[in-house]
Amino acid sequence: MNSNRYAAEIPKIGFGTYGRLGEAGIASILTALETGYRHLDTAQTYGSEPCVGEAVRRSALHRDEVFITTKISTDNLAEGKLVPSLRRSLDDIGVDRVDMCLIHWPAPNGQIPLATYMHQLVETQSLGLTRLIGVSNFTIALLQEAKKLIGEGLIAANQIELNPLFLNNKIARYCLENDILVTCYQPIAQGRVSGHPVLAPIARRHDATEEQIAIAYELAKGYAAIPTSGQAARIRSNFAATALRLTPQELAAIDGILPGARSINPDWGPAWD
Ligand SMILES: NC(=O)c1ccc[n+]([C@@H]2O[C@H](COP(=O)([O-])OP(=O)(O)OC[C@H]3O[C@@H](n4cnc5c(N)ncnc54)[C@H](OP(=O)(O)O)[C@@H]3O)[C@@H](O)[C@H]2O)c1
């Protein structure tokens, strides 16, 4: 089980907001909050930051009851750009600070030195613009270099593609061993877990869906998961996965699924582990 020092602060089930735009997007995020999600994941590139803020304001919840994560776009990594870009995000969301600010992707083709943007990320925290800082799509080598640059223990999370069809074991293990929370994006493989020969019988045993089994697996491994949907019934059923408890045998069966291909793999991305 994960002993990450931030574990208590970051709600393990979050609601992804990629594609959640306009009034329909706000309605979905509001449904998520009413269902019980207390962690919203947005990004500068999603266009959903204003919808996140609006949904929180329309909900009956106090701002402090919702953990908001945003991510800095690769367009804003150059010297002098990152802090003003986060201030714009805060304006767009309508909050004084976010709970976690992540570097969305390492600089394309490594064209901006890691030091340039990691130091600016640390500055966002010292300025009080975010409570926690972290990264996304980082490899072991990048995490090690980042630790040398900014010191131990500052990176709260690494948001990476991870689901039963793509277990991403090497980086996930490194994060667990180094007190960095793994946040799984595409946690239900965009619905491709449905009908999987290992997941389907487990789902039947629990009277659950394969998507719920995927999320329950990720939570049992000590990861956070941020599924999204534009459909209220799915928003609720994905959340209900938090009540499922898989047996050690079931977890081992999912551990044994042969890895498929990474689904998000830009040619300018890092050399994956
Ligand atoms: N850091 C990064 O680089 C990165 C990359 C990708 C995503 N993310 C984050 O991770 C979040 C989730 O990832 P994702 O949106 O790519 O993938 P996902 O959550 O694995 O899948 C979402 C897709 O699955 C469908 N779906 C949702 N619940 C379902 C269910 N119970 N049964 C069947 N289908 C279901 C949705 O369609 P309907 O809307 O029709 O239900 C949607 O098309 C994003 O919203 C974003 O916040 C981060």
The ligand as an ORCA input file, in Angstrom:
! r2SCAN-3c Opt
* xyz 0 1
  N      -1.966     14.080    -18.067
  C      -2.314     13.733    -19.279
  O      -1.515     13.807    -20.234
  C      -3.702     13.223    -19.526
  C      -4.013     12.541    -20.706
  C      -5.319     12.054    -20.877
  C      -6.279     12.271    -19.896
  N      -5.948     12.952    -18.757
  C      -6.959     13.183    -17.687
  O      -7.527     11.927    -17.364
  C      -8.945     11.993    -17.478
  C      -9.496     10.649    -17.906
  O      -8.876     10.189    -19.092
  P      -9.683      9.995    -20.448
  O     -10.830     10.929    -20.458
  O      -8.751     10.097    -21.575
  O     -10.125      8.466    -20.382
  P     -11.101      7.564    -19.466
  O     -11.587      8.274    -18.271
  O     -10.364      6.266    -19.309
  O     -12.326      7.281    -20.441
  C     -13.295      8.251    -20.748
  C     -14.120      7.684    -21.916
  O     -14.747      6.468    -21.524
  C     -16.171      6.582    -21.619
  N     -16.715      6.054    -20.358
  C     -16.733      6.667    -19.125
  N     -17.280      5.866    -18.193
  C     -17.620      4.732    -18.825
  C     -18.226      3.532    -18.386
  N     -18.575      3.361    -17.105
  N     -18.437      2.555    -19.313
  C     -18.080      2.724    -20.602
  N     -17.490      3.852    -21.076
  C     -17.266      4.839    -20.200
  C     -16.477      8.042    -21.805
  O     -17.545      8.226    -22.707
  P     -18.919      8.945    -22.207
  O     -18.543     10.378    -21.919
  O     -19.815      8.791    -23.392
  O     -19.382      8.199    -20.995
  C     -15.179      8.595    -22.405
  O     -15.225      8.465    -23.816
  C      -9.172     13.115    -18.500
  O     -10.481     13.622    -18.441
  C      -8.123     14.097    -18.066
  O      -8.577     14.833    -16.939
  C      -4.685     13.409    -18.552
*
